[in-house]
Amino acid sequence: MTKTYEPLQSVRWENDELILLDQTKLPEQTEFLTLSDVKQVWEAIERLKVRGAPAIGITAAYGVYVAVRSFASATVDELLSEVKKQADYLATSRPTAVNLFWALNRMVRRAEESAAAGQSPAQIKQALLKEAQEIQAEDERVCRAIGEHALTLFSDGMGVLTHCNAGGLATAKYGTATAPMYLAHEKGWNIKVFADETRPVLQGARLTAYELQQAGIDVTLICDNMAAKVMSNGWVQAVIVGTDRVAANGDVANKIGTYGLAVLARAHNIPFYVAAPLSSIDLTTPTGKEIPIEEREAEEVTRGFGRQVAPNDIKVYNPAFDVTPNEYVTAIITEKGIVRAPYRENLQALFEK
Ligand SMILES: CSC[C@H]1O[C@H](OP(=O)(O)O)[C@H](O)[C@@H]1O
């Protein structure tokens, strides 16, 4: 019997409005936000009300349309400069996930192409909405394709460990790292998932454990410091994570803690897979050293979710991401197929296909 998966949608355009599921409230509350101005969109991204590289890109794309739809532009040139101005503003919300910049650049290009085709300001605005909707629809198809390729590396009954949330809540649907878990479930396979809670913002505990449990998938929540024990128990046959940005040489930026997981996987001879849509692969960034790593406020560590867990005025280092060197990456799973080393050449070839 096929078990279909109908997730909570993190982002949707409905009744001519941008609606977000407020992910900071999960898993206890399911609250939706209607965003009517670009500052609200910026804040929703920066405050992680919507998070996850693809979902950030989709939200920012709609954000450009929300920002300009009531712009009273006398000329096309005035509208184009407003589109660029709003895209530049949204680009300042978070620095690491390349999908944000990929989506914003795509929106600006769409406006320019519409203008070059002689469209009016009203037609250009409609083209922007259509582009954002296409970005969202494509992401759903891309994630499912990633799942199908990843499934060739999975087998019924295996144990899989994942980190943070690269799930349906981080994308249009299915997720990237979780896509093979949902497709395996649809096929009736029993994949045993171990979800790292992922300190300090707990995307694994609050989001991955939640969405997989809702879908009826076998998921066990562990603290990040338990991953080595779970691996040494022989319960994990693969690690699969998402990414915020893959550099041209295959270095991978992802949620803080991913690098340590990759080293542990290597030590236990467990394959370490990165699920990456082409929209998260950035050939203009040569290596992981050039990927900007977001540092967030100390309160996420010392007062996460309201309870003080550290002394006042303690020094805190809170990088939201780290970089896994490509030599620890067994394969990068994309919608166009599975890529292995040598990554520089093989990633370049992906874009030439
Ligand atoms: C497919 S989502 C990719 C990525 O985004 C998450 O970061 P955040 O929750 O801070 O937006 C995490 O690194 C996921 O793996």
The ligand as a Tripos MOL2 file, in Angstrom:
@<TRIPOS>MOLECULE
LIG
   15    15     1     0     0
SMALL
NO_CHARGES

@<TRIPOS>ATOM
      1 C1         17.7930   21.6660    2.9500 C.3       1 LIG1
      2 S1         17.9370   22.8100    4.2510 S.3       1 LIG1
      3 C2         19.6320   23.0470    4.3220 C.3       1 LIG1
      4 C3         20.1560   23.4580    5.6830 C.3       1 LIG1
      5 O1         19.5460   24.6500    6.2620 O.3       1 LIG1
      6 C4         19.5660   24.5080    7.7060 C.3       1 LIG1
      7 O2         20.0590   25.6450    8.3660 O.3       1 LIG1
      8 P1         19.0260   26.6600    9.1110 P.3       1 LIG1
      9 O3         18.0530   25.8220    9.8940 O.co2     1 LIG1
     10 O4         19.9250   27.5350    9.9720 O.co2     1 LIG1
     11 O5         18.3800   27.4450    7.9860 O.co2     1 LIG1
     12 C5         20.4830   23.3390    7.9210 C.3       1 LIG1
     13 O6         21.8450   23.7250    7.8150 O.3       1 LIG1
     14 C6         20.0430   22.4520    6.7810 C.3       1 LIG1
     15 O7         20.8360   21.3390    6.6080 O.3       1 LIG1
@<TRIPOS>BOND
     1     1     2 1
     2     2     3 1
     3     3     4 1
     4     4     5 1
     5     4    14 1
     6     5     6 1
     7     6     7 1
     8     6    12 1
     9     7     8 1
    10     8     9 2
    11     8    10 1
    12     8    11 1
    13    12    13 1
    14    12    14 1
    15    14    15 1
@<TRIPOS>SUBSTRUCTURE
     1 LIG1         1 GROUP 0 **** ****
